[in-house]
Amino acid sequence: MKKEDLKLTSAEIGTLWGEYVNGTAVETVNKYMLSIIEDEKIKLLFEDAIKIFDKQKSQIRRFIENEDFPVPVGFTESDLNKGTKRLFSDIFCLHYLHIITLHGLLGHSTSLSSSVRKDLRNFYDSCSNDGMSMYHRTTELLLEKGHFQRDPYFYPEENPEFVSGQQFIDGFFGDKRPLAATEIIALSLNLKKKITEKSLSIGFSQVTQSKEVRKFLESAQNASDQQIQSLSKILKGDNLPVPMSWESEVTASQDSPFSDKLMLYHIGFLLQSSQSYHGAGLASAMRIDLVTTYEKIILKNLMITKEWFNLMTKNKWLEQPPLAPNRKDLAKNK
């Protein structure tokens, strides 16, 4: 049997489903941002990002339809309110594309690791290549405009060192050892993503039509702010620079460019995907205060995600992914 003739597994269908729904949400935001961007270089990146996903979306649809599964609704033009006022600056739009590209690269890698069929593996290879190209381009443009936030510098030591004693993991009492480079990687990345999440929550809370959604977005914003402060405090404790915030790149507009469904979903998507980065930070942490900070963040995000789930299902906005057959129900109905 040819590899392309193999039926898609549950994991493969699941990743395609997720790529489609998450991709259409980001595509809708990208289309709005393209409509307000004035900088020609940034505009070109968004034009290309939209073209790239449009090609990917068509292929995902073919994969799903060929297996006789229903194509997800995802997000469409109906979730975009055209002609609305500017909600974000050009620079924030560029930062957003850069961070979302990082999310996409992780998603493509996860999807590839769950894929067996050669045509699907080749598809995710192509997606990853497109994502890497966009990462390079957004990085180069941020550097050109002086807005790329580089991680702290280290001064090299003369010789390699080995860990000696329990004090390496101490973090609450006595003198803490300086942060390790492996710990700073996660701290910096988690901070940048939390700052994006907070800025979007601020913008979305200004324009949402629903009081319930606004209350949730404000709650998510406050949680993000507390987590930013916690992670920043650890960096400042070693006199290391903290990534700058982007709240000033959100305008005072109260004119909503998106449906409440899309805005609520997008924040939930960021909350859920950020858990993998928090988990990576926890895995790299070798100081007790760092471990405890990540554990608190992960627990708080789980609580907020539960609120998000309840609100999404209450409004019938959460699309159901494909489910395994319910064998008990099938046996009863025979």
C-alpha positions in Angstrom: 0.0 0.0 0.0 1.3 3.5 -0.9 2.0 5.8 2.1 -0.5 8.3 0.6 -3.2 5.7 0.6 -3.0 5.2 4.3 -6.0 6.5 6.2 -5.3 9.5 8.4 -4.9 8.6 12.1 -6.8 10.3 14.9 -3.6 12.3 15.7 -3.2 13.4 12.1 -6.9 14.5 11.8 -6.6 16.3 15.2 -3.5 18.3 14.1 -5.1 19.3 10.8 -8.2 20.4 12.6 -6.2 22.5 15.0 -4.1 24.0 12.3 -7.2 25.0 10.4 -9.1 26.6 13.3 -6.1 28.4 14.8 -4.9 29.4 11.4 -8.2 31.0 10.4 -8.3 33.0 13.6 -4.8 34.4 13.0 -5.6 35.0 9.3 -8.6 37.2 10.3 -6.4 39.3 12.6 -3.7 39.5 9.9 -6.3 40.8 7.4 -7.4 43.5 9.8 -3.8 44.5 10.5 -3.0 44.6 6.8 -5.9 47.1 6.3 -4.5 49.6 8.9 -0.7 49.3 8.4 0.9 52.3 6.7 4.6 51.1 6.7 5.2 49.5 3.3 7.8 47.0 4.5 5.5 45.7 7.3 2.6 45.6 4.9 4.5 43.4 2.5 5.2 40.9 5.3 1.5 40.7 6.1 0.5 40.3 2.5 2.9 37.4 2.2 1.7 35.8 5.5 -1.9 35.9 4.3 -0.9 34.3 0.9 1.1 31.6 2.6 -1.8 30.6 4.9 -4.3 30.8 2.1 -2.3 28.1 0.3 -1.9 26.0 3.4 -5.6 26.3 4.2 -6.6 24.9 0.8 -4.3 21.9 1.3 -5.7 21.3 4.8 -9.2 21.3 3.4 -8.2 18.8 0.8 -6.7 16.5 3.4 -9.8 16.7 5.6 -12.3 16.3 2.8 -10.5 13.3 1.3 -11.1 11.5 4.6 -14.8 12.4 4.6 -14.5 14.5 7.7 -16.4 17.8 7.9 -14.1 20.9 7.4 -14.2 23.1 10.5 -16.0 26.4 10.4 -13.1 28.2 12.0 -13.2 31.9 11.5 -14.3 33.7 8.4 -15.0 37.2 7.0 -18.0 37.3 9.2 -15.7 37.7 12.2 -14.0 40.8 10.7 -15.7 44.2 10.8 -14.2 46.2 7.9 -13.6 49.9 8.0 -13.1 50.2 11.7 -10.6 52.5 13.4 -7.0 51.6 14.1 -6.6 49.6 17.3 -2.9 48.8 17.0 0.2 50.6 15.8 2.3 49.4 12.9 5.1 48.3 15.2 2.8 46.2 17.4 1.4 44.5 14.3 5.0 43.6 13.4 5.7 42.3 16.9 2.4 40.3 16.7 3.4 38.6 13.5 6.8 37.8 14.9 5.4 36.1 18.0 2.6 34.3 16.2 5.2 33.0 13.7 7.0 31.4 16.7 3.7 29.8 17.8 3.2 28.5 14.3 6.6 27.0 14.1 6.0 25.1 17.4 2.6 24.0 16.1 4.0 22.7 12.8 6.7 20.8 14.6 4.2 19.2 16.9 2.0 18.3 13.9 4.9 16.8 12.0 5.9 14.6 15.0 2.3 13.2 14.9 2.3 12.5 11.2 3.1 9.2 9.4 1.8 9.7 5.9 4.5 11.0 3.6 2.3 13.6 1.9 1.3 15.0 5.3 4.9 15.0 6.5 5.9 16.9 3.3 3.1 19.4 3.9 4.3 20.2 7.4 7.9 20.4 6.2 6.7 23.1 3.8 4.7 24.9 6.5 7.8 24.9 8.7 10.0 26.2 5.9 7.5 29.0 5.3 7.4 29.7 9.1 11.2 29.9 9.3 11.4 32.3 6.4 8.8 34.5 8.0 10.7 34.4 11.3 13.9 35.5 9.6 12.0 38.3 7.8 10.2 39.6 10.9 13.4 39.5 12.9 15.4 41.4 10.2 12.7 44.1 10.0 12.5 44.5 13.8 16.3 44.8 13.9 16.2 47.3 11.1 13.6 49.5 12.9 15.4 49.2 16.2 12.6 47.3 17.9 14.0 43.8 18.3 14.5 43.1 22.0 17.7 41.1 22.3 18.2 38.8 25.3 20.8 39.8 28.1 24.5 39.5 27.3 26.9 37.3 29.3 30.6 37.8 29.8 32.5 34.6 29.1 34.3 32.7 31.9 37.8 31.4 31.5 37.0 27.7 31.9 34.0 25.3 32.1 32.6 24.8 35.6 30.7 21.9 37.2 27.8 22.1 39.7 29.0 21.6 43.3 26.6 21.3 46.2 23.0 21.9 47.1 23.3 25.7 46.9 22.9 25.5 43.1 19.2 24.9 43.4 18.5 27.1 46.4 16.4 30.1 45.8 14.4 31.2 48.8 16.9 31.7 51.6 20.5 33.0 51.7 22.4 34.1 48.6 20.9 32.9 45.3 23.3 31.9 42.6 23.0 34.0 39.4 20.6 32.8 36.7 21.9 30.3 34.2 21.9 31.1 30.5 19.5 28.1 30.0 17.0 29.7 32.5 17.2 33.1 30.9 16.2 31.7 27.5 12.8 30.6 29.0 12.4 33.7 31.1 12.8 36.0 28.2 10.6 34.0 25.8 7.8 33.7 28.4 8.0 37.4 29.1 7.7 38.4 25.5 4.7 36.1 25.0 3.0 37.3 28.1 3.5 40.9 27.1 1.8 40.2 23.7 -1.0 38.4 25.5 -1.5 41.3 27.9 -1.5 43.9 25.1 -4.0 42.0 23.0 -6.2 41.6 26.1 -6.1 45.4 26.7 -7.1 46.1 23.1 -9.8 43.5 22.9 -11.3 44.6 26.3 -11.7 48.1 24.9 -13.8 47.1 21.9 -15.7 44.0 22.9 -19.5 44.3 22.9 -20.1 41.7 25.6 -19.8 42.6 29.3 -19.0 39.0 30.1 -16.2 38.9 27.6 -14.9 42.2 28.8 -14.8 40.9 32.4 -12.9 37.8 31.3 -10.4 39.8 29.2 -9.8 42.1 32.1 -9.2 39.1 34.3 -6.8 37.6 31.8 -5.0 41.0 31.5 -4.5 41.2 35.3 -3.2 37.7 35.4 -0.8 38.4 32.6 0.4 41.5 34.4 1.0 39.7 37.6 2.9 37.0 35.8 5.0 39.6 33.9 5.9 41.2 37.3 6.8 37.8 38.8 9.1 36.9 35.9 10.6 40.4 35.6 11.4 40.5 39.3 13.6 37.4 38.9 15.5 39.0 36.0 15.9 42.4 37.9 17.2 40.5 40.9 20.3 39.7 38.8 20.4 43.2 37.3 19.3 41.9 33.9 17.1 43.9 31.5 13.5 43.1 31.1 11.6 43.2 27.7 9.7 46.4 27.2 5.9 46.4 27.3 3.8 47.2 24.2 0.7 48.7 25.9 1.4 52.1 24.4 1.1 50.5 21.0 -2.6 49.9 21.6 -4.7 53.0 20.6 -7.7 54.4 22.5 -10.2 53.1 19.9 -13.5 51.5 21.1 -14.4 50.5 17.5 -14.4 46.7 17.4 -12.6 45.2 14.3 -13.5 41.6 15.3 -16.3 39.5 16.6 -16.4 38.8 20.3 -16.1 35.1 19.4 -12.8 35.7 17.7 -11.3 37.9 20.4 -12.3 35.5 23.2 -11.0 32.5 21.2 -7.7 34.2 20.4 -6.9 34.9 24.0 -7.8 31.3 24.9 -5.6 30.0 22.2 -2.7 32.1 23.5 -3.3 30.9 27.1 -3.3 27.3 26.1 -0.3 27.4 23.8 1.7 29.4 26.4 1.4 26.5 28.8 4.0 24.6 26.7 6.4 27.5 27.1 5.8 27.7 30.8 6.4 23.9 30.9 9.7 24.4 29.1 10.6 27.1 31.5 9.8 24.8 34.4 11.8 22.0 32.9 14.9 24.3 32.5 14.6 25.8 36.0 17.2 24.7 38.5 16.5 27.3 41.2 13.7 26.7 43.6 12.2 30.2 43.3 12.0 29.8 39.6 10.3 26.4 39.9 7.7 27.8 42.3 7.1 30.8 40.0 6.4 28.6 37.0 4.2 26.3 39.0 2.0 29.2 40.1 1.8 30.6 36.6 0.8 27.2 35.2 -1.9 26.7 37.9 -3.3 30.2 37.4 -3.5 29.7 33.6 -5.4 26.5 34.1 -7.9 28.3 36.3 -8.3 31.1 33.7 -8.6 28.6 30.9 -11.5 26.9 32.7 -13.3 30.3 32.8 -12.6 30.7 29.1 -14.0 27.3 28.3 -17.2 28.0 30.3 -17.7 31.3 28.5 -17.0 29.9 25.1 -19.4 26.9 25.6 -22.1 29.2 27.1 -22.1 31.2 23.9 -21.8 28.1 21.7 -18.6 29.5 20.2 -16.4 26.5 20.8 -16.2 24.3 17.8 -16.0 20.6 18.7 -13.0 18.6 17.3 -13.5 15.1 15.9 -14.4 12.6 18.6 -13.6 8.9 18.9 -16.7 6.6 18.4 -18.8 6.2 21.6 -18.9 2.4 21.7 -21.3 2.2 24.6 -23.9 4.4 22.8 -23.4 2.4 19.6 -24.1 -0.9 21.5 -27.2 0.5 23.1 -28.7 1.8 19.9 -28.4 -1.5 18.0 
